[in-house]
Amino acid sequence: MFEAEAEQVLGYQFREPKLLAEALRHSSSADSRLDSNERQEFLGDAVLGLVVSEYLFQQFPTYQEGELTKIKSAVVSRKVCAKISQQVGLSELLTLGKGMSSRTGVPASVAAGVVESIIAAIYLDGGMEPARAFILKHFGPYIRELSSSSHQQNFKSVLQQYAQRHLPANPLYVLLDEKGPDHSKCFEVCVEINGRRFPSSWAPTKKEAEQGAALQALRELELVKEDEGGRIVVVERERREEAGKGEK
C-alpha cells in the first residue's frame, strides 16, 4: 500500500520496490547508515547534475561556461531540491526515526536529500530516460525561471545572441574614456556593431560599463522594456513568439 502510494506520487512504477523503500529510508530509522538512503543521495546528486548540465548545454548554445555554471548551481541547490520535495510530497513518505518523526516538520536538508535518493532509485531501476523525465518534469520550471532571470541581467549575452541571429556583425566594446585616480576610476564604454555606435555608459569597472553599454544598445534596438516594478525585461523573445504565431 505504501509503495503504491509513493509510486502514484512519483508517477513511476518500480520493477524493484526495494530501491524505492531504500530511497525513502532516512538514516534515523535505519539499522546502519549503509541501509539508509545516503548512498542513493550520492548517486542521485551526480545524475541530477548531469541531466541539468546536459539540458542547459543543449538549450542555451550561446551561453558561456560561467553562465551555465551559475544557473546549474542554483537549480540543483538544496533550496530548490527541498521545494520540490515539498511540492511532490516526498517528505510525507519518508521513513523516519522516532526523534525525527516527532518534529513538526522535516528539515530542509533531509527534504532535499530524498529528492536525490529518489532520482537515484529511478535511475537504478529504469535507467537514464525515466530519471531524466522525472528531473525535467520537476526541475524544468526552475531551470526556465532561473535561466531567464540570470540571462535578462546579463545584457552583454542577450545582445550577443541577438547580433548572432539578426545583425551583420558581433558587438564590440569600445573604451571611450576613463577618469579619476587609480584607486577610484570610472570608465566610459560604448557598443559598436558593424560601424554603428550606440550610446555610452559610465561605471566604476570596465565590466559594469560594458553591461551598461549593452543595455543602452538593447534600448536603442527596442529589445528591452521596464515592467511595472521598474525591472528591465527582455522583450525580443516575446516578439519572436508573436511573430511565430502570426506566421501560422
ChimeraX attribute file (.defattr): number of C-alpha atoms within 10 A of each C-alpha:
attribute: neighborCount
match mode: 1-to-1
recipient: residues
	/A:1	6
	/A:2	9
	/A:3	15
	/A:4	13
	/A:5	11
	/A:6	20
	/A:7	15
	/A:8	11
	/A:9	13
	/A:10	15
	/A:11	11
	/A:12	15
	/A:13	16
	/A:14	17
	/A:15	11
	/A:16	13
	/A:17	15
	/A:18	13
	/A:19	20
	/A:20	23
	/A:21	19
	/A:22	22
	/A:23	29
	/A:24	27
	/A:25	22
	/A:26	21
	/A:27	18
	/A:28	16
	/A:29	18
	/A:30	16
	/A:31	9
	/A:32	9
	/A:33	14
	/A:34	12
	/A:35	15
	/A:36	22
	/A:37	26
	/A:38	21
	/A:39	16
	/A:40	26
	/A:41	22
	/A:42	14
	/A:43	18
	/A:44	26
	/A:45	17
	/A:46	14
	/A:47	20
	/A:48	24
	/A:49	16
	/A:50	14
	/A:51	18
	/A:52	23
	/A:53	18
	/A:54	11
	/A:55	16
	/A:56	20
	/A:57	15
	/A:58	10
	/A:59	10
	/A:60	13
	/A:61	10
	/A:62	15
	/A:63	18
	/A:64	11
	/A:65	9
	/A:66	9
	/A:67	18
	/A:68	19
	/A:69	14
	/A:70	13
	/A:71	24
	/A:72	21
	/A:73	14
	/A:74	15
	/A:75	24
	/A:76	20
	/A:77	12
	/A:78	19
	/A:79	15
	/A:80	16
	/A:81	23
	/A:82	22
	/A:83	15
	/A:84	19
	/A:85	22
	/A:86	17
	/A:87	11
	/A:88	13
	/A:89	15
	/A:90	20
	/A:91	24
	/A:92	15
	/A:93	16
	/A:94	21
	/A:95	20
	/A:96	19
	/A:97	14
	/A:98	10
	/A:99	9
	/A:100	15
	/A:101	14
	/A:102	10
	/A:103	9
	/A:104	7
	/A:105	11
	/A:106	18
	/A:107	12
	/A:108	17
	/A:109	12
	/A:110	17
	/A:111	24
	/A:112	25
	/A:113	25
	/A:114	27
	/A:115	29
	/A:116	28
	/A:117	27
	/A:118	26
	/A:119	27
	/A:120	29
	/A:121	28
	/A:122	26
	/A:123	21
	/A:124	17
	/A:125	19
	/A:126	16
	/A:127	12
	/A:128	16
	/A:129	12
	/A:130	16
	/A:131	24
	/A:132	19
	/A:133	13
	/A:134	20
	/A:135	19
	/A:136	17
	/A:137	10
	/A:138	15
	/A:139	18
	/A:140	16
	/A:141	12
	/A:142	17
	/A:143	20
	/A:144	14
	/A:145	13
	/A:146	17
	/A:147	21
	/A:148	15
	/A:149	14
	/A:150	15
	/A:151	17
	/A:152	18
	/A:153	16
	/A:154	16
	/A:155	23
	/A:156	23
	/A:157	18
	/A:158	21
	/A:159	20
	/A:160	18
	/A:161	17
	/A:162	17
	/A:163	15
	/A:164	13
	/A:165	10
	/A:166	9
	/A:167	13
	/A:168	10
	/A:169	14
	/A:170	18
	/A:171	23
	/A:172	16
	/A:173	20
	/A:174	15
	/A:175	16
	/A:176	12
	/A:177	11
	/A:178	16
	/A:179	12
	/A:180	10
	/A:181	8
	/A:182	7
	/A:183	6
	/A:184	9
	/A:185	13
	/A:186	17
	/A:187	21
	/A:188	22
	/A:189	26
	/A:190	25
	/A:191	27
	/A:192	20
	/A:193	16
	/A:194	11
	/A:195	10
	/A:196	8
	/A:197	15
	/A:198	20
	/A:199	16
	/A:200	23
	/A:201	22
	/A:202	21
	/A:203	18
	/A:204	15
	/A:205	14
	/A:206	19
	/A:207	13
	/A:208	16
	/A:209	22
	/A:210	26
	/A:211	24
	/A:212	24
	/A:213	27
	/A:214	30
	/A:215	26
	/A:216	20
	/A:217	25
	/A:218	22
	/A:219	16
	/A:220	12
	/A:221	12
	/A:222	12
	/A:223	19
	/A:224	21
	/A:225	15
	/A:226	11
	/A:227	10
	/A:228	7
	/A:229	6
	/A:230	8
	/A:231	12
	/A:232	16
	/A:233	15
	/A:234	23
	/A:235	15
	/A:236	17
	/A:237	11
	/A:238	11
	/A:239	12
	/A:240	11
	/A:241	10
	/A:242	11
	/A:243	11
	/A:244	10
	/A:245	9
	/A:246	8
	/A:247	6
	/A:248	5
